Amino acid sequence: MLDQFRPAGAGSQVDFSYFGGAESLLEGKQRSPRRTEVPKPTDKDDGQSYPALPQDPSDFLWLMTEEPHRTRRLEIMKAHPEVTKLMGHEPLTKYVVLAVVALQLGVAIYLRHTRPLSPIFIFLAYTIGGTANHNLFLAIHEITHNLAFRGVNANKALAIFANLPIGVPYSASFKKYHIEHHKHLGEDGIDTDLPSRLELVCLNNVLGKTFFASFQIFFYAIRPGFVRTQTPTIWHLINIVVELTFNVLFAKIFGISSLMYLVLSSFFAGSLHPCAGHFIAEHYLWDGLEQETYSYYGPLNVLAYNVGYHNEHHDFPSVPWTRLPALRALAPEFYDTIPSHPSWPMVIVNFIRDREVGMFARAKRVGKGIKKEEVEEAKVDKSS
């Protein structure tokens, strides 16, 4: 019976000593269909068979290896030196941000006389509001990499503007946490994208995973403060003052319902929303693979600044969203053989119901500390 679970290309025997007891998940049970696919199948991975046995659900996957993106970046730059032509800011970003902010404020004003719990209010907050605010989350993500303008301060100011319809000031703090996520992918105590041990213990079941997927926005908002506090800067203060002032004035002029629409939109944007599948898709481990980053190449990228091209983004954070498809096309021998997700909405469904994936399905490394980088970043903040 174990033949159907054998990694592709494996021999007649499987040495279970490599799998940390996870083979017990297979005893007397049928394994779920494979969740990821390979755009260009290889002898090593045909995109249909399971390439590995399940991960042990009792702990995170602790790795001693270096994060993979730096290595692949160097290999791609050696094979395709013209990749540097794709780097640089994207002028279109500021216009998209302006349009989406205008859309959100327009819908909020339209609903100023509508009861917040009415069907039309909830429907518009989920469909239009959730999609628009999720787009603004990812606009701030894009701007965090200084890809909207050439100057650092102009990017920080645009991020604060994009933050307005979200209701909660977070663009300034997100910048530092996200840059650390790139530089220290998977490092425990530094990468705040990683679930905590408490989350593993409390949420590692169907009910817990449903709760996590429904309230992702709160986990990503609250967890960083417990894992790694930041030293406030002038931009944190500006972000808070601008956002709170906007909220008070907006509610005073257009009514509390309009402000509630914006806040509810942010909740839906980070909850059981089709676009929110990318939060789980990007770095959770799937199919027993020790692969830390997954891409998604489907149509929802149109609404999400191509964040589905996530391997490409981590390999080259200086390539803007409009050129990520070109990056993949430039180096297909690197990207088309990497397992990817076919659907963001199904990622949420599979995350909740699949016993092979859960809060444990993240790769971690022992944090090395970043005191030197903190000093350098403090210098940059003061100079800007």
C-alpha positions, 0 to 999 in steps of 0.5 A: 500500500505504501507504494502510492506514497513513495517519493517519485523516483524512489526505489522499492524500499522507503527508509522511514528514519528520514521522516521523523515519525510522520509515516504514522499519518499514512497507517490505514489511511488514503493520502489526499490528492497532491495540492501543488503542481509543477508547470514543467514536470521533470523526472524528479517531480512529475507534478502529480505523484507525491515527491515526499512523505508528510511532515511530522505535525508535532513540530515545525520543520527546522532547517540548517540550510541557507534560505534558497533565494540568495543562491537562486538569485546569484545563479539567475544573474549569472545565467541571465545578466540582463535581469538587471534591466527589469529592476527599478521603480514602476510609475504605474503604481501610484496611479493604481493606488490613487484609483483604489483609494478613490474607489474605497472612499466612494463606496464608503460614502455611498453607504453612509446611510446604510445599516452596517449589518444589512445584507447590501452593506456586508455584501459590498464590504466583502466583494468590493471592500475586501478586494480593494483593501487587500489590493491596498495591503499589497500596494503597501507591500510593493511600496515597502520595497521602494518600487513606486518612486525613486526616493525613499521618503516619497515611497513612505508617504505613498504607503501612508496614503494607501493606508488611509482606507484600511483604518488601522495605521500599519504601513510604517511598522510593516516596512521594517518587519517585511524587510526582515522577512526577506533578509531573515526568511524563516529565522525564529524570533526575527521573521514575524511571518512565522507562527509561534509555538503557542499557535502550533499548540492551540490551533493545530486542528480543523477548528483551530485552522478555521479560526486562524484562516478567518482571523488572519488579519489579527494574527499578522497585526498582533504577532509581530509586537510579541515576537519583535518590538520596533523602535518608533521613528518619526514615520511611525508617528506620522502614520499614526497621526495621519490615519487617526486624524483621517478616521475622525474626520471621515466619521464626523463628515460622512458618519460612522457607517462609512468608517465601519465599511472601511474597517470591515473591508480590512477584516474581510481582506484578511479573512476567508477571502479568495485573495487572502489565500496568498497569506497561506500559499506563500510560505507554508509547506505542502506535500511533504516538500522542504520548499519554503516559498510557493508561487501562484500564476492564476488570474487573481494576480491581476487584483494583487500586484502579481504577489503570486509570483512569490518565488520570483519576488523573493529572488529579486525584491527590486523587480516591480510587480509589472515585470515579475511575469517577464522575470519568470519568462526570462528564466523558465529553467529556474521557475517552471520546475518549482512546484506552485499553487493552482488556486488561492481559494483552494489553498484556504480550503485545503489548509483547513481540511488537510491533516498534512498541513497546519500551523506546523507546516513552516520551515524555521531556522535558529535566529542569528540576530541582526544587531549590526543591521539594526544600527545601519537601518537606524542610520538610514531612518535618521538620514531620511 
